[in-house]
């Protein structure tokens, strides 16, 4: 499907695209963390922090998200590295209703 003409880059970032350029980038601020569909975590780190909180994230119609920001914050506080890897490839299914202006309203 072609991107709708009304969908600006600022709005499109809410649908998943996240591009910090062509270079490898170390993330120093959790707010710069690649968003969920582009995020992976080492199993050893998850074990170290006791796993993911099942109450975080989107459940049903609750649109709370960005639990990956918390993971980055915890990792950075422990002196671990968080990085953006341009070559990581992700396939993401996007529901058609998310391409309607009403979804953003």
N, C-alpha and C positions, 0 to 999 in steps of 0.2 A: 504494500500500500504506500502511496506517495504521501509525504508530510503535508498536512494542510497549510495553506498560505498564511492563515492567521496565527499559526503556532510559532511564536518567537523563540529564539535560543534560550531566553530567560525562563519561559514556561516549559520548554522541552526538557530542561534539566530535571523537572519533577517527574518525568516519565522514565528516567534511567540514564540517558546519555551523560557521560562524565568524561571530560577530556582535559588533562593537564599538559597536553603537548606530546612531543615525540621522545622526550627524555625520561630516564628513570628519575623519580622524585621521591626523596624521603619526606614523609609527612611528619611535621613537628607540632601541628595543631590539630586536634581531633576534628574540628570543623572543616578541614580540608580533606577528610577521609573520603575515598571513593565510596559511593553508595552501595547498598545491599547487593544488587545483582552483580556488582563488580568486586565483591569482597570475599576473601577467603582467609581462614584462620588456621594456624597450626594446631593439630589435635593436642599436642603437649601443652600449649598455652591454655586451651579450654579446660584441660584437666587441672592445670595449675590454679585456675580461678574458680573451679567448681562447676564448670559448664555454663550454658546459657540459661538465663531466667526465663521460664516458659510464659511468664506474664508480660514480657516485653514483646513488641512487634504487633503486626496487624492480626487481629482476631475478629472474624466476622466483618461487621461494618465499621469497627473501630479502626480509624486510620492512623493511629500512632505508629511511628516507625523510627528508623535511624538508630536502631540498637547497635549497629556497627560503629557508631560514633562512641558509644560507651566502651566497646571492645578496644578501640584505638586509644581512648583515654586511659583505660586500665593498663594496656600494654606499654604506653609511653611512661606512665608513672613507675612501672617496673623496670624501666631502662631498656625495653625491647624496641626493635625497629619496626616501623610501619612504612610501607612504600607503595608508590603508584608504579605499576608496570604497564607500559603502553602496549606491549605485545600480548597481554592476556586477552583471550578471545572469549566472548560471552554471547550466548543466544538467549534472548529474552522475549517471551510471549507478552504481547500488550493487548489487553482487552479493548475492543473497538470503542466502548463508551468513554474510554480515557482520551480519545481523540476528538471529543466533542467539547465545545466551549462550556457547556453546562457542568462538566466534570470539574473544571477549574474553579467555577463559581461556588 
